[in-house]
């Protein structure tokens, strides 16, 4: 079963010119997304997950941002497309929904105006047909009373409804790839559940792939097939979603998983704390970027940067069958005792 | 024998009216809310945005003046207190806010921010105040030189620890924490939660912990109240609320929490889509 890759990102680097000198916010990120698959990108603020999304869409101002590497969608490198062609690709081949639905919609135009615009930008059709298509898109995304909504303004709708409208707009060009950047972070938990269910349903009724960017490992557990974990601009781990939760390999991933209060966790235990703070991009460590916060760091970790190593064959569970790609960026991952969360590791020491 | 509550809230209500006078639209933000907080206890107030949980927290301290009800703290009704007495009662009840970026004055050094909080409540010679500021900084895990830092030189988690230190410095018995970790990354969030827990054990503090995050509330609270549209729909010991929710809204909230493992997520989806035969 070889599902061909839809999106192949190779050695993506995104740098910005800042007043304090150049910084590389995304530093050599590789991943692939196959047809129909959902890839999660997780990490904390500043890890580069949103810049990765913006780079794939090429939404950054190219006066201060520069890209290198390649982002191949269906074999075509988006990074080397002229802007006019990139424009055509956005919305029709790949589309994006952002976190803040209020600022993604124009406050002075009606919903109808904006949905119809999204349609007619990419497809030649009459206003009447576009209107009909808009209504059917709103129906598909579960917007009640679509005719009435078309006449309303963004501020008249709830956050959940606005997010549905944005999803409808993103779907209008039948994209092959949907990039969702924290699509439910601004929503209440019950609304979040509805939106996640909607995205899932829309995906299963087409072969649309998605990249889901989130800081919330619960959302990852609900939605993703595979996951990459980012830290300070780099991928530190890639795994199948079950494998990531069952046997996280990178100390950062382990620390992250142990930091979350789980809804069915042991309340009497203190939560894990990842000591220290994320270094700034102006001050990237020479060795492993996580070393100074890591309980398992050795001199080697502080001196030289570990590569993102393919460990698929070493970690594959023979009984489970199919080997899914697994990568870890750590010198010592083999020596960190399994089934030991970072908290208990501290206690052992 | 159950201990005497530290705080007794009875039938607290607060409505907001439309912008124009005579506007018929009345929003009952807090509607007949009653609960107790025991000494040394964390009482969690949970609900979705707009349910009135923050308004409740603010109404207790009269940061927003409630319409009716009573808030009895150590036997005295805060709502009937003259302003001056209320002011000094705030030594006992402090608040920690959600956003550690906007709740600290960006022009003041950390030491000055903490000193100011102390000065408002106590007339103490400068030397004693400075000593106390240093003690509190040490207590929330900062090295001495943080006294001279500005908020912008600190991370979100560090700032929130300063927010907690500012509440602690006047020696309160109850701290109202309004979404204290919502703006923080998970690894930082756990630092603040653990610190709040340790302080409680050490100092016997009570918390009113207001949050939309059920997992966080569950982790830190002894008892929980669930709010919806201004009313408390259910309250009880944490484990009972989570293992045996009575109100349909509580159940709806609990069902909406993302699973902690992808396998659990799949099981739940299968359970939902398999028709009962």
Contacts between the chains, C-beta under 8 A, distances in Angstrom:
chain1	res1	chain2	res2	distance
A	44	B	185	4.0
A	44	B	186	6.9
A	44	B	187	6.5
A	44	B	188	8.0
A	45	B	185	5.6
A	188	B	48	3.9
A	188	B	49	5.7
A	188	B	212	6.7
A	189	B	48	6.9
A	189	B	212	7.0
A	189	B	214	7.0
A	189	B	253	6.4
A	189	B	256	4.5
A	189	B	257	6.2
A	190	B	48	6.7
A	190	B	252	6.0
A	190	B	253	6.5
A	190	B	256	4.4
A	192	B	256	6.8
A	192	B	258	7.7
A	193	B	255	7.4
A	193	B	256	3.9
A	193	B	258	7.7
A	196	B	258	7.7
A	215	B	185	6.7
A	215	B	186	7.0
A	216	B	258	6.9
A	217	B	186	7.8
A	218	B	257	7.0
A	218	B	258	2.9
A	218	B	259	6.7
A	218	B	260	6.7
A	219	B	258	5.5
A	220	B	262	7.8
A	221	B	258	6.1
A	221	B	259	5.0
A	221	B	260	6.5
A	221	B	261	5.7
A	221	B	262	4.6
A	221	B	264	7.3
A	221	B	265	5.1
A	222	B	258	4.8
A	222	B	259	6.0
A	222	B	262	7.7
A	222	B	265	4.7
A	224	B	262	7.6
A	241	B	262	4.6
A	242	B	262	5.4
A	242	B	263	6.5
A	245	B	261	5.0
A	245	B	262	5.9
A	245	B	263	7.9
A	255	B	187	6.4
A	256	B	186	6.4
A	256	B	187	6.3
A	259	B	186	4.8
A	259	B	187	4.7
A	259	B	189	7.1
A	259	B	190	4.3
A	260	B	186	5.5
A	260	B	190	7.8
A	260	B	215	7.1
A	260	B	260	7.8
A	261	B	190	7.7
A	261	B	193	7.2
A	261	B	215	4.6
A	261	B	216	5.5
A	261	B	218	6.8
A	261	B	219	3.6
A	261	B	220	7.9
A	262	B	215	6.4
A	262	B	260	4.4
A	263	B	214	6.7
A	263	B	215	4.8
A	263	B	218	6.5
A	263	B	242	7.5
A	263	B	254	7.8
A	263	B	257	5.2
A	263	B	260	6.1
A	264	B	260	6.2
A	265	B	215	8.0
A	265	B	219	7.3
A	265	B	260	7.4
A	267	B	218	6.8
A	267	B	219	5.7
A	267	B	238	7.5
A	270	B	194	4.9
A	270	B	197	6.8
A	271	B	190	3.7
A	271	B	193	5.9
A	271	B	194	5.8
A	271	B	219	7.1
A	272	B	187	8.0
A	272	B	190	6.1
A	273	B	187	6.9
A	273	B	190	5.1
A	273	B	191	4.9
A	273	B	194	6.2
A	274	B	187	4.0
A	274	B	190	8.0
A	277	B	155	4.9
A	277	B	157	7.4
A	277	B	158	7.8
A	277	B	188	7.8
